Each structure stands twice: as C-alpha cells, then as structure tokens.
Amino acid sequence: MPNYRRAFVAGGTWFFTVNLLQRRGNDLLVREIETLRHVVWQVRKRHPFTIDAWVVLPEHLHAVLTLPPDDADFSLRWRLIKSGFSRALPKTEHLSVVRQKTGERGIWQRHYWEHLIRDELDYQRHVDYVHVNPFKHGLVKRVSDWPYSTFHRAVAAGIYPADWCGDMTADAADD
C-alpha cells in the first residue's frame, strides 16, 4: 500500500476530489444533495472552513476549501462529511467482504485527492476547474445550467459573467 503524504499547512487552501466507490451510473450525490448540504453545514458549524468553490456531480465532487489560520486538519472535515453522509442513508449498498469485516459502508472511496494551492494562479486554475466540471463531463450545455455549484455565487459576486465558458448549443449551431 502506498505511503500517502499529506501537506498540512495551517490556514491553507486545498483543492479536493472526492469520489463515490461505485461511480458508473451512480447519481447518489445529486439525488441526496440536501443530505450532503446538511452534513457539510453541520461539519462547518463545528469545524469551520471556507468554501471557495464547490461542485457536486452525480458520483464525485470537487472543492476548493480554506481552513482557519490556526488549523490544518482537513482530514477531520472530510472524515466527518463522508461518515455523516453515509450514516444519514439507509444501508442498501453492496458491501465487499473486506468492508463487511471492517464495518465500513460501501459509499465512498477510502481516499481522496488533495492538492495544496501554491499561489493565486494555481488558485484560479483550480476554482475554474471546479466550475467548468459539469460542462466538461457533458452534463450541461452551459456552466450556468448546473445547479449544484458555487458558480452561481461567483456570478452574483461579479467574479464570472453568467455566460462564462461559452454555450455548447451556440457553438454547435455555428458548425
């Protein structure tokens, strides 16, 4: 098993990708979006963090999060989000023998991808990546059409124009 090294920087900003265990044809995250929102709200209340950017897709999510200046424990927050979400759902998923033995649910992949943001350009690239993701995966024709994203908050704040990243329907008509 690989030796995962995590960069713990108090007050740091990270990009994350968190996946469901079963990704193919799974829409659990958008189907249970209110449950996920509630769990994130509860975790933020007890263990604050800033959501710089967030998008929830059917079977994975991306986020750019910033922790308080004296805190570097993003692992605690993801553990609480993943376990809280899992506990809120009925136990209907298939469990492998290994997960049965360890008492784990079969909802999330055990690990997640994290990247410590290095500078403003790195930050902007990752925030853009978060917001463009539903468009990139072909889930919408326009970034603004995806409802489970902080893109709408960023448009309201004047960070992006509402038509940012174009319109697939207009592009197709031009061909």
Backbone bond lengths (Angstrom), bond angles and torsions (degrees), N, CA, C in turn:
res aa  C-N    CA-C-N  psi(-1)  N-CA   C-N-CA  omega(-1)  CA-C   N-CA-C  phi
1 M - - - 1.451 - - 1.525 108.29 -
2 P 1.337 117.24 136.47 1.462 119.48 -178.33 1.523 111.37 -65.81
3 N 1.319 114.92 153.24 1.450 121.36 175.31 1.527 107.35 -93.11
4 Y 1.340 116.67 100.59 1.456 121.01 -177.75 1.517 109.97 -74.85
5 R 1.310 115.98 130.42 1.454 121.34 176.74 1.514 107.98 -110.58
6 R 1.285 115.62 126.11 1.452 121.61 -179.74 1.523 108.39 -111.44
7 A 1.325 115.10 140.35 1.461 120.73 177.08 1.520 108.17 -91.41
8 F 1.308 116.93 112.73 1.459 121.77 179.23 1.527 108.43 -104.80
9 V 1.327 115.61 109.77 1.459 121.98 -179.21 1.523 107.44 -126.97
10 A 1.323 116.79 115.66 1.466 120.17 179.35 1.522 109.73 -56.83
11 G 1.334 115.59 131.29 1.461 120.53 -179.86 1.513 113.81 73.70
12 G 1.320 117.35 11.07 1.460 121.25 -177.61 1.512 113.37 -73.37
13 T 1.326 114.13 165.60 1.460 122.66 175.78 1.517 107.28 -118.53
14 W 1.330 116.34 132.01 1.458 122.11 -177.29 1.516 111.09 -129.21
15 F 1.328 113.98 152.14 1.458 123.17 167.93 1.521 106.46 -101.11
16 F 1.342 116.68 136.48 1.460 122.13 179.62 1.518 111.06 -129.58
17 T 1.323 115.30 146.95 1.458 123.03 165.38 1.524 105.90 -124.60
18 V 1.317 115.96 126.38 1.457 122.30 -178.68 1.526 107.08 -126.82
19 N 1.332 116.04 125.59 1.467 121.70 -173.41 1.523 112.65 -114.46
20 L 1.322 114.78 147.92 1.454 119.96 167.48 1.519 108.30 -71.60
21 L 1.304 116.85 155.06 1.458 121.68 178.87 1.524 110.66 -64.40
22 Q 1.306 116.47 -49.89 1.470 121.98 178.51 1.519 107.95 -98.36
23 R 1.317 117.91 104.25 1.471 120.89 -175.29 1.522 112.67 -91.75
24 R 1.302 118.25 -36.02 1.468 120.95 -173.72 1.529 110.79 -65.47
25 G 1.341 115.52 119.96 1.450 121.48 175.55 1.521 114.72 67.55
26 N 1.304 117.59 16.41 1.457 121.02 -176.36 1.530 110.02 -99.99
27 D 1.306 117.44 126.59 1.468 121.48 178.47 1.527 111.73 -117.94
28 L 1.318 116.74 23.50 1.460 122.22 -172.88 1.524 113.20 -55.18
29 L 1.319 118.16 -42.57 1.463 119.66 -174.26 1.523 112.54 -66.60
30 V 1.327 118.25 -39.18 1.471 119.07 178.18 1.531 110.84 -80.02
31 R 1.314 116.96 -30.91 1.472 120.48 177.26 1.525 110.52 -66.62
32 E 1.322 116.68 -34.96 1.467 122.65 -179.04 1.534 111.19 -110.78
33 I 1.331 116.21 36.20 1.467 120.86 -175.38 1.527 112.10 -61.01
34 E 1.316 117.64 -38.03 1.472 119.23 -179.41 1.524 111.15 -67.12
35 T 1.304 116.94 -36.47 1.470 120.91 175.88 1.521 109.59 -63.10
36 L 1.326 116.64 -46.95 1.464 120.77 179.47 1.530 110.65 -61.06
37 R 1.331 117.03 -45.93 1.467 120.39 179.21 1.528 111.26 -58.87
38 H 1.306 115.74 -43.36 1.463 119.91 -178.75 1.534 110.90 -64.09
39 V 1.310 116.84 -43.53 1.468 120.66 179.57 1.531 110.30 -63.83
40 V 1.315 117.45 -44.22 1.473 120.34 178.66 1.524 109.48 -61.33
41 W 1.320 117.75 -42.74 1.460 121.84 178.63 1.530 110.50 -59.53
42 Q 1.337 116.57 -44.66 1.464 120.63 179.56 1.526 111.98 -62.79
43 V 1.324 116.46 -43.40 1.467 120.48 -179.89 1.529 109.94 -65.47
44 R 1.321 117.36 -42.83 1.474 120.65 179.75 1.521 111.78 -62.84
45 K 1.313 116.46 -32.87 1.459 120.87 179.60 1.539 110.96 -64.77
46 R 1.317 116.00 -41.67 1.470 121.15 -178.02 1.526 113.38 -88.25
47 H 1.329 116.42 -30.82 1.469 122.19 -176.59 1.532 107.47 -136.32
48 P 1.325 117.47 83.58 1.470 121.46 -170.87 1.531 114.06 -57.25
49 F 1.306 114.29 147.83 1.453 124.01 169.32 1.515 107.74 -159.80
50 T 1.316 115.92 157.95 1.462 121.86 178.50 1.517 108.52 -99.83
51 I 1.311 115.78 132.83 1.463 121.15 174.11 1.519 106.72 -92.64
52 D 1.335 116.32 105.16 1.461 121.48 177.68 1.524 110.30 -79.82
53 A 1.327 116.26 -39.04 1.467 122.34 177.49 1.522 107.51 -157.21
54 W 1.335 115.83 145.80 1.469 120.02 -178.60 1.517 107.42 -156.95
55 V 1.314 115.56 137.30 1.461 120.53 171.62 1.520 107.69 -139.70
56 V 1.320 115.19 135.54 1.456 121.93 176.77 1.510 107.23 -110.48
57 L 1.321 116.06 120.85 1.457 122.68 175.78 1.526 107.43 -105.55
58 P 1.317 118.40 174.42 1.470 118.88 -175.38 1.528 114.50 -54.99
59 E 1.340 117.57 -39.18 1.459 119.37 -172.80 1.527 114.48 -129.53
60 H 1.313 117.27 6.85 1.464 120.80 173.55 1.519 109.39 -157.55
61 L 1.318 115.02 169.15 1.453 118.96 176.92 1.520 109.00 -141.23
62 H 1.323 114.35 157.52 1.459 122.25 174.74 1.519 107.39 -126.14
63 A 1.320 116.08 145.51 1.454 119.79 179.01 1.517 110.14 -150.19
64 V 1.323 114.83 148.20 1.457 122.72 167.76 1.517 105.00 -117.47
65 L 1.338 115.85 116.57 1.456 122.43 -174.34 1.521 110.67 -125.74
66 T 1.330 115.15 146.17 1.460 121.68 176.11 1.526 108.28 -121.08
67 L 1.322 115.52 132.38 1.460 121.28 179.26 1.525 110.71 -93.52
68 P 1.344 116.95 161.20 1.470 120.21 176.68 1.530 111.27 -60.58
69 P 1.328 117.19 158.02 1.474 121.22 -175.03 1.527 115.39 -55.49
70 D 1.316 118.39 -28.91 1.466 120.86 -176.66 1.527 113.00 -102.96
71 D 1.324 117.57 17.68 1.466 121.02 -171.09 1.525 110.40 -135.12
72 A 1.323 116.37 134.50 1.467 121.83 177.91 1.525 112.27 -126.02
73 D 1.330 117.74 7.46 1.462 121.24 -170.06 1.534 112.99 -90.21
74 F 1.317 116.37 71.04 1.465 119.43 175.80 1.524 111.24 -71.44
75 S 1.332 117.19 -27.10 1.471 120.55 179.41 1.522 111.34 -59.79
76 L 1.317 117.08 -41.66 1.468 121.22 177.88 1.526 110.06 -58.33
77 R 1.309 116.98 -45.79 1.459 120.77 -177.86 1.521 111.39 -62.88
78 W 1.333 118.01 -45.40 1.468 119.92 179.23 1.524 111.20 -67.02
79 R 1.312 117.32 -38.30 1.475 119.47 176.95 1.528 110.52 -60.33
80 L 1.330 116.85 -43.64 1.463 120.71 -179.90 1.529 112.02 -69.20
81 I 1.318 117.42 -38.75 1.467 120.39 177.88 1.520 110.09 -64.95
82 K 1.320 116.52 -50.08 1.463 119.64 -177.68 1.528 111.68 -64.96
83 S 1.310 117.91 -44.30 1.469 119.65 -178.35 1.524 111.14 -71.19
84 G 1.327 117.54 -38.62 1.463 120.69 178.41 1.514 112.02 -63.33
85 F 1.327 116.16 -42.49 1.466 120.96 177.34 1.527 109.69 -63.50
86 S 1.316 116.92 -45.92 1.462 121.21 -178.96 1.528 111.52 -61.86
87 R 1.318 117.05 -44.86 1.470 120.60 -179.68 1.525 112.21 -64.12
88 A 1.318 117.32 -28.25 1.468 121.04 -178.06 1.528 112.72 -76.66
89 L 1.330 117.40 -10.76 1.461 121.10 -177.12 1.524 111.01 -104.42
90 P 1.331 116.56 149.13 1.470 118.94 174.92 1.527 110.32 -65.02
91 K 1.323 116.13 152.18 1.466 121.35 -178.01 1.531 109.37 -84.36
92 T 1.332 115.67 85.82 1.463 120.30 -179.30 1.523 112.64 -117.94
93 E 1.343 117.46 -8.26 1.463 120.24 -175.56 1.527 111.09 -76.88
94 H 1.329 114.53 154.56 1.469 121.00 174.87 1.523 108.40 -71.69
95 L 1.329 116.63 136.64 1.458 121.00 178.22 1.512 110.36 -116.09
96 S 1.322 115.88 131.62 1.453 120.71 174.45 1.527 108.73 -69.13
97 V 1.305 116.66 165.00 1.465 121.40 178.17 1.529 109.98 -59.95
98 V 1.322 116.39 -41.72 1.468 120.94 -179.45 1.528 110.02 -61.72
99 R 1.316 117.62 -46.68 1.468 120.49 -179.81 1.523 111.37 -67.26
100 Q 1.319 116.87 -34.31 1.471 119.64 176.18 1.532 110.00 -62.54
101 K 1.330 116.40 -44.95 1.468 120.82 -178.24 1.524 112.37 -65.01
102 T 1.332 116.64 -34.87 1.466 120.00 -177.79 1.531 112.52 -91.21
103 G 1.333 116.38 -4.17 1.461 120.14 179.73 1.516 113.53 74.34
104 E 1.330 116.70 20.38 1.462 121.05 -179.31 1.524 110.93 -85.82
105 R 1.300 115.44 152.73 1.455 121.40 171.36 1.529 108.02 -82.08
106 G 1.302 116.72 159.91 1.465 121.24 179.01 1.505 111.89 -104.53
107 I 1.331 117.21 46.76 1.466 120.75 -176.10 1.526 111.75 -104.52
108 W 1.315 117.46 -51.66 1.469 122.11 -174.53 1.526 111.28 -105.00
109 Q 1.331 115.61 149.86 1.456 119.21 164.76 1.524 106.78 -65.50
110 R 1.310 116.52 146.14 1.467 120.01 -176.00 1.528 112.26 -62.76
111 H 1.290 115.91 -42.36 1.458 120.21 -175.11 1.522 109.83 -103.90
112 Y 1.296 115.47 167.83 1.454 122.87 175.77 1.516 106.88 -139.85
113 W 1.306 114.54 163.14 1.456 120.08 178.97 1.521 107.51 -95.78
114 E 1.333 116.30 132.00 1.459 119.79 173.30 1.513 109.23 -132.73
115 H 1.315 114.34 148.86 1.454 121.92 -179.92 1.521 107.38 -139.93
116 L 1.319 117.44 122.04 1.462 121.95 176.95 1.529 108.34 -73.13
117 I 1.304 116.21 124.82 1.473 121.38 -179.84 1.530 108.24 -71.22
118 R 1.332 114.92 130.89 1.467 120.93 -172.94 1.525 114.33 -93.28
119 D 1.345 116.32 -37.27 1.460 119.28 -175.13 1.535 109.04 -160.24
120 E 1.315 116.55 -177.30 1.473 121.02 -176.62 1.528 112.73 -61.35
121 L 1.339 117.55 -41.48 1.457 120.10 179.49 1.532 110.72 -64.67
122 D 1.311 116.97 -43.50 1.460 121.95 177.03 1.534 109.78 -60.53
123 Y 1.319 116.00 -43.03 1.466 121.47 177.99 1.530 110.56 -58.88
124 Q 1.335 116.47 -51.34 1.462 119.88 -177.09 1.526 112.12 -63.38
125 R 1.309 117.25 -39.54 1.467 120.41 178.29 1.532 111.58 -62.36
126 H 1.320 116.77 -40.62 1.464 119.69 -179.34 1.524 112.15 -73.96
127 V 1.317 117.44 -37.46 1.468 120.07 175.78 1.531 109.16 -63.95
128 D 1.318 117.55 -43.91 1.470 120.65 176.62 1.522 110.94 -60.15
129 Y 1.323 116.74 -43.24 1.462 121.26 179.08 1.525 111.06 -59.20
130 V 1.326 116.48 -44.14 1.468 120.54 177.91 1.520 109.72 -57.01
131 H 1.319 116.30 -49.51 1.466 119.97 -173.33 1.522 113.76 -72.88
132 V 1.306 118.25 -30.27 1.462 120.51 -178.59 1.532 112.22 -83.19
133 N 1.314 118.15 -11.56 1.459 121.97 -171.16 1.521 115.42 -55.75
134 P 1.323 121.53 -44.96 1.481 119.66 178.69 1.530 112.00 -62.08
135 F 1.316 116.92 -36.37 1.464 122.75 177.04 1.529 109.59 -66.80
136 K 1.330 115.88 -46.17 1.466 121.85 179.82 1.527 111.90 -58.43
137 H 1.326 116.47 -37.79 1.474 121.43 180.00 1.528 112.76 -83.59
138 G 1.330 117.81 2.46 1.457 120.98 177.94 1.523 114.33 74.41
139 L 1.321 116.99 19.57 1.467 120.53 -179.64 1.522 112.45 -80.35
140 V 1.327 116.73 -22.16 1.471 122.45 179.78 1.527 109.52 -144.13
141 K 1.326 115.01 160.80 1.467 121.17 175.99 1.528 111.64 -87.00
142 R 1.340 115.80 -23.34 1.467 122.28 178.52 1.526 107.90 -135.84
143 V 1.319 116.90 142.50 1.464 121.30 178.46 1.528 109.94 -54.82
144 S 1.313 116.92 -38.15 1.466 121.30 -177.20 1.529 113.19 -67.39
145 D 1.327 118.21 -12.60 1.471 120.89 -179.71 1.528 113.05 -81.23
146 W 1.329 118.26 -14.30 1.468 120.16 -177.51 1.531 109.12 -86.45
147 P 1.324 118.14 119.94 1.466 119.90 -173.60 1.524 115.58 -79.86
148 Y 1.329 118.47 -17.45 1.467 121.27 -171.74 1.525 111.28 -102.04
149 S 1.321 115.38 60.07 1.456 120.69 -172.83 1.521 110.51 -152.20
150 T 1.318 115.85 149.05 1.459 120.56 173.58 1.529 111.39 -78.02
151 F 1.320 117.17 1.63 1.462 120.28 177.46 1.524 110.87 -54.11
152 H 1.321 116.88 -41.00 1.464 121.43 -177.53 1.534 110.96 -64.56
153 R 1.315 116.91 -38.07 1.469 122.17 175.79 1.536 109.68 -64.56
154 A 1.333 116.27 -40.52 1.467 120.84 -179.64 1.532 111.13 -68.20
155 V 1.327 117.42 -35.80 1.473 120.69 175.81 1.524 109.21 -64.71
156 A 1.326 117.14 -46.24 1.471 121.52 179.69 1.527 111.61 -60.69
157 A 1.336 116.75 -31.50 1.469 121.18 179.53 1.530 112.29 -84.29
158 G 1.341 117.64 -1.99 1.463 121.27 179.24 1.516 114.54 81.83
159 I 1.327 117.43 13.47 1.463 121.16 -178.92 1.528 111.16 -77.48
160 Y 1.326 116.24 -39.72 1.464 122.82 178.21 1.520 108.96 -124.57
161 P 1.347 117.05 149.72 1.465 118.40 167.03 1.535 108.23 -76.31
162 A 1.306 117.64 153.97 1.470 121.74 -177.35 1.528 112.07 -59.44
163 D 1.335 117.56 -28.44 1.475 120.93 -178.62 1.531 112.17 -97.26
164 W 1.339 117.41 21.04 1.462 121.61 -178.95 1.528 110.75 -54.61
165 C 1.288 116.62 138.70 1.459 124.69 176.94 1.521 112.17 75.11
166 G 1.315 117.58 15.41 1.456 120.15 171.02 1.508 115.38 78.70
167 D 1.303 113.25 -169.99 1.457 122.62 -176.06 1.517 107.21 -139.29
168 M 1.327 117.28 113.60 1.475 121.69 -179.10 1.518 111.86 -60.01
169 T 1.330 117.94 -33.60 1.462 119.58 -179.10 1.525 110.14 -68.35
170 A 1.326 117.98 -39.67 1.458 121.33 177.83 1.519 110.93 -68.33
171 D 1.350 116.69 -40.63 1.457 120.81 179.63 1.530 110.81 -63.54
172 A 1.323 116.86 -41.12 1.459 120.61 179.80 1.519 111.24 -66.17
173 A 1.324 117.12 -35.70 1.474 121.20 179.55 1.513 111.62 -67.91
174 D 1.348 117.15 -28.09 1.462 121.83 -178.75 1.535 111.62 -76.60
175 D 1.325 118.32 -20.65 1.474 121.08 -176.26 1.509 112.88 -72.16
